Amino acid sequence: MRTCAGCRRRKPQHELLRFVAPGLALQVDPLRGCGGRGVYTCPRPECVSRASQRGGFSRGFRSSLRVDDRALLDDVRGVLSGSIAALRAQLDADGREDTETLRGLLAWRAAFDQR
């Protein structure tokens, strides 16, 4: 279980969007491929914005981070789209059509596209 840095709800890790801050540059890690400390939010724009505005990311990384909400939300949308494209290409190469991971990424992107 992990706690959302925005709304503070506890949820299973696989239901939350992971952020990392290598070199104190905040970035989204939807496929959890980056090592190191991670901070989690619900996959909703409101939770990501709340985490940046109320210091959830700074608290989670134990460091002062300045985060531009609009740029971060745009980055999340772009990274999710890129991750979806890469995963689809891998699935095509493997001869598979769908996975739970792909469905999850598509749902997360839809949540961010509604905003």
Backbone as CSV, one residue per row, in Angstrom:
resi,resn,N_x,N_y,N_z,CA_x,CA_y,CA_z,C_x,C_y,C_z
1,MET,0.841,-1.182,0.000,0.000,0.000,0.000,0.887,1.248,0.000
2,ARG,0.412,2.261,-0.719,1.110,3.542,-0.773,0.088,4.649,-0.514
3,THR,0.579,5.804,-0.133,-0.285,6.951,0.129,-0.130,7.966,-0.986
4,CYS,-1.251,8.454,-1.511,-1.236,9.497,-2.535,-0.712,10.787,-1.908
5,ALA,0.262,11.408,-2.555,0.843,12.661,-2.054,-0.119,13.831,-2.216
6,GLY,-1.205,13.641,-2.965,-2.183,14.703,-3.164,-3.349,14.619,-2.197
7,CYS,-4.090,13.506,-2.255,-5.299,13.371,-1.437,-5.065,12.603,-0.140
8,ARG,-3.892,11.980,-0.004,-3.478,11.223,1.181,-4.248,9.910,1.366
9,ARG,-4.964,9.449,0.339,-5.640,8.150,0.423,-4.613,7.039,0.243
10,ARG,-4.842,5.921,0.928,-3.972,4.749,0.787,-4.575,3.815,-0.247
11,LYS,-3.733,3.398,-1.201,-4.178,2.508,-2.269,-3.056,1.534,-2.602
12,PRO,-3.406,0.421,-3.266,-2.342,-0.482,-3.724,-1.412,0.243,-4.692
13,GLN,-0.152,-0.087,-4.629,0.867,0.594,-5.429,0.541,0.587,-6.916
14,HIS,0.018,-0.529,-7.438,-0.235,-0.625,-8.878,-1.349,0.305,-9.358
15,GLU,-2.134,0.857,-8.439,-3.203,1.784,-8.809,-2.733,3.236,-8.836
16,LEU,-1.514,3.487,-8.417,-1.012,4.853,-8.293,0.054,5.163,-9.336
17,LEU,0.153,6.440,-9.672,1.139,6.947,-10.620,2.404,7.304,-9.840
18,ARG,3.548,6.827,-10.309,4.813,7.032,-9.593,5.597,8.197,-10.196
19,PHE,6.190,8.995,-9.321,7.072,10.090,-9.715,8.435,9.855,-9.091
20,VAL,9.477,10.255,-9.804,10.846,10.189,-9.305,11.463,11.574,-9.478
21,ALA,12.574,11.806,-8.792,13.221,13.118,-8.884,14.733,12.969,-8.966
22,PRO,15.236,12.374,-10.061,16.692,12.299,-10.198,17.269,13.698,-10.393
23,GLY,18.242,14.043,-9.610,18.816,15.386,-9.701,17.821,16.473,-9.347
24,LEU,16.811,16.119,-8.551,15.744,17.031,-8.122,14.920,17.587,-9.281
25,ALA,14.889,16.875,-10.400,14.019,17.225,-11.526,12.872,16.220,-11.525
26,LEU,11.691,16.668,-11.145,10.535,15.788,-11.011,10.109,15.239,-12.364
27,GLN,9.907,13.920,-12.426,9.407,13.308,-13.652,8.526,12.114,-13.311
28,VAL,7.591,11.837,-14.194,6.666,10.725,-14.004,7.336,9.426,-14.457
29,ASP,7.026,8.343,-13.765,7.605,7.024,-14.049,6.475,5.988,-14.095
30,PRO,5.639,6.032,-15.150,4.439,5.188,-15.171,4.716,3.691,-15.219
31,LEU,5.828,3.277,-15.791,6.140,1.846,-15.877,7.078,1.392,-14.768
32,ARG,7.386,2.314,-13.852,8.214,2.027,-12.679,9.582,1.461,-13.043
33,GLY,10.171,2.011,-14.090,11.472,1.540,-14.546,12.651,2.271,-13.930
34,CYS,12.406,3.437,-13.359,13.487,4.219,-12.752,13.717,3.744,-11.318
35,GLY,14.956,3.714,-10.927,15.275,3.320,-9.567,15.154,4.491,-8.612
36,GLY,15.361,4.212,-7.361,15.383,5.270,-6.360,14.040,5.532,-5.717
37,ARG,14.040,6.562,-4.885,12.844,6.936,-4.136,11.745,7.368,-5.092
38,GLY,10.532,6.953,-4.795,9.383,7.353,-5.587,8.310,7.963,-4.706
39,VAL,7.536,8.851,-5.293,6.380,9.446,-4.635,5.187,9.132,-5.524
40,TYR,4.072,8.806,-4.909,2.911,8.331,-5.649,1.731,9.282,-5.525
41,THR,0.942,9.359,-6.610,-0.330,10.076,-6.576,-1.379,9.210,-7.253
42,CYS,-2.626,9.507,-6.959,-3.707,8.897,-7.726,-3.524,9.367,-9.167
43,PRO,-3.927,8.573,-10.140,-3.751,8.981,-11.538,-4.830,9.962,-11.976
44,ARG,-4.908,11.075,-11.249,-5.880,12.127,-11.552,-5.172,13.475,-11.509
45,PRO,-5.505,14.357,-12.433,-4.861,15.676,-12.439,-5.005,16.417,-11.112
46,GLU,-6.152,16.259,-10.457,-6.387,16.965,-9.193,-5.372,16.551,-8.131
47,CYS,-5.079,15.262,-8.072,-4.127,14.784,-7.061,-2.701,15.225,-7.379
48,VAL,-2.333,15.218,-8.650,-0.993,15.669,-9.037,-0.839,17.152,-8.701
49,SER,-1.849,17.961,-9.044,-1.797,19.397,-8.741,-1.744,19.641,-7.243
50,ARG,-2.560,18.936,-6.500,-2.585,19.115,-5.051,-1.235,18.739,-4.436
51,ALA,-0.622,17.668,-4.928,0.687,17.251,-4.398,1.743,18.325,-4.640
52,SER,1.676,18.990,-5.790,2.678,20.024,-6.069,2.381,21.309,-5.306
53,GLN,1.119,21.664,-5.172,0.752,22.916,-4.503,0.908,22.842,-2.989
54,ARG,0.651,21.679,-2.418,0.673,21.549,-0.958,1.941,20.899,-0.416
55,GLY,2.937,20.752,-1.270,4.224,20.251,-0.801,4.340,18.743,-0.674
56,GLY,3.424,18.006,-1.277,3.481,16.546,-1.197,4.722,15.961,-1.843
57,PHE,5.137,16.536,-2.972,6.350,16.038,-3.632,7.587,16.384,-2.806
58,SER,7.653,17.605,-2.313,8.804,18.006,-1.488,8.898,17.149,-0.230
59,ARG,7.772,16.903,0.390,7.751,16.079,1.598,8.202,14.645,1.274
60,GLY,7.678,14.094,0.192,8.010,12.719,-0.177,9.466,12.529,-0.556
61,PHE,10.039,13.525,-1.215,11.442,13.428,-1.629,12.394,14.032,-0.599
62,ARG,11.819,14.575,0.468,12.615,15.183,1.541,13.550,16.248,1.002
63,SER,13.011,17.039,0.085,13.801,18.076,-0.573,12.858,19.157,-1.075
64,SER,13.329,20.361,-1.148,12.504,21.447,-1.664,12.472,21.387,-3.193
65,LEU,11.284,21.144,-3.734,11.106,21.085,-5.186,10.146,22.183,-5.617
66,ARG,10.486,22.875,-6.664,9.569,23.848,-7.260,8.954,23.181,-8.476
67,VAL,7.630,23.123,-8.480,6.927,22.397,-9.535,5.912,23.317,-10.197
68,ASP,5.962,23.413,-11.510,4.980,24.149,-12.301,3.860,23.170,-12.644
69,ASP,2.683,23.382,-12.051,1.555,22.456,-12.238,1.245,22.184,-13.698
70,ARG,1.092,23.236,-14.456,0.693,23.082,-15.860,1.743,22.292,-16.640
71,ALA,3.007,22.618,-16.449,4.079,21.898,-17.145,4.127,20.438,-16.700
72,LEU,3.922,20.194,-15.408,3.941,18.820,-14.907,2.791,18.011,-15.504
73,LEU,1.596,18.583,-15.549,0.452,17.867,-16.126,0.673,17.590,-17.605
74,ASP,1.243,18.556,-18.325,1.568,18.331,-19.742,2.602,17.218,-19.884
75,ASP,3.581,17.209,-18.994,4.609,16.173,-19.021,3.995,14.798,-18.760
76,VAL,3.086,14.723,-17.798,2.424,13.447,-17.499,1.676,12.945,-18.726
77,ARG,0.923,13.828,-19.374,0.191,13.428,-20.589,1.148,12.906,-21.658
78,GLY,2.232,13.623,-21.879,3.197,13.223,-22.902,3.882,11.902,-22.589
79,VAL,4.282,11.724,-21.341,4.963,10.485,-20.953,4.002,9.303,-21.031
80,LEU,2.758,9.506,-20.606,1.780,8.420,-20.712,1.559,8.032,-22.168
81,SER,1.433,9.025,-23.048,1.249,8.733,-24.479,2.450,7.984,-25.045
82,GLY,3.649,8.414,-24.679,4.856,7.736,-25.145,4.961,6.314,-24.617
83,SER,4.595,6.115,-23.356,4.637,4.777,-22.763,3.631,3.849,-23.432
84,ILE,2.465,4.391,-23.759,1.442,3.597,-24.445,1.938,3.180,-25.821
85,ALA,2.522,4.115,-26.555,3.033,3.803,-27.897,4.136,2.749,-27.829
86,ALA,5.050,2.889,-26.881,6.145,1.926,-26.747,5.624,0.544,-26.355
87,LEU,4.658,0.510,-25.447,4.107,-0.774,-25.017,3.343,-1.447,-26.153
88,ARG,2.581,-0.655,-26.915,1.866,-1.224,-28.069,2.844,-1.799,-29.093
89,ALA,3.935,-1.108,-29.343,4.939,-1.606,-30.286,5.532,-2.926,-29.786
90,GLN,5.803,-2.999,-28.489,6.344,-4.233,-27.912,5.330,-5.368,-28.011
91,LEU,4.067,-5.069,-27.735,3.027,-6.095,-27.831,2.884,-6.593,-29.266
92,ASP,2.934,-5.662,-30.229,2.857,-6.053,-31.644,4.024,-6.959,-32.014
93,ALA,5.212,-6.603,-31.559,6.397,-7.408,-31.863,6.296,-8.808,-31.250
94,ASP,5.630,-8.896,-30.097,5.470,-10.186,-29.420,4.247,-10.955,-29.909
95,GLY,3.443,-10.326,-30.780,2.241,-10.976,-31.284,1.082,-10.990,-30.300
96,ARG,1.114,-10.074,-29.339,0.023,-9.982,-28.357,-0.764,-8.707,-28.605
97,GLU,-1.993,-8.678,-28.114,-2.846,-7.524,-28.382,-3.071,-6.623,-27.180
98,ASP,-3.154,-7.195,-25.997,-3.588,-6.404,-24.857,-2.960,-6.944,-23.574
99,THR,-2.740,-6.055,-22.642,-2.288,-6.457,-21.311,-2.966,-5.565,-20.288
100,GLU,-2.933,-5.993,-19.060,-3.490,-5.187,-17.980,-2.734,-3.863,-17.856
101,THR,-1.434,-3.903,-18.096,-0.622,-2.683,-18.030,-1.085,-1.674,-19.068
102,LEU,-1.333,-2.130,-20.296,-1.800,-1.232,-21.353,-3.156,-0.646,-20.996
103,ARG,-4.056,-1.466,-20.506,-5.383,-0.964,-20.115,-5.262,0.086,-19.012
104,GLY,-4.365,-0.149,-18.057,-4.160,0.821,-16.986,-3.618,2.144,-17.502
105,LEU,-2.618,2.082,-18.389,-2.050,3.313,-18.957,-3.094,4.087,-19.753
106,LEU,-3.923,3.371,-20.515,-4.976,4.033,-21.300,-5.983,4.725,-20.384
107,ALA,-6.339,4.079,-19.287,-7.274,4.690,-18.338,-6.660,5.928,-17.692
108,TRP,-5.383,5.845,-17.329,-4.723,7.000,-16.726,-4.668,8.161,-17.702
109,ARG,-4.306,7.870,-18.966,-4.231,8.950,-19.955,-5.602,9.579,-20.162
110,ALA,-6.648,8.772,-20.195,-8.002,9.306,-20.360,-8.342,10.266,-19.223
111,ALA,-7.928,9.938,-18.010,-8.190,10.823,-16.868,-7.492,12.164,-17.049
112,PHE,-6.283,12.163,-17.580,-5.543,13.409,-17.778,-6.017,14.163,-19.011
113,ASP,-6.567,13.467,-20.006,-7.070,14.128,-21.212,-8.386,14.851,-20.965
114,GLN,-9.135,14.450,-19.936,-10.424,15.074,-19.636,-10.268,16.472,-19.084
115,ARG,-9.118,16.785,-18.599,-8.896,18.083,-17.948,-8.655,19.164,-18.952
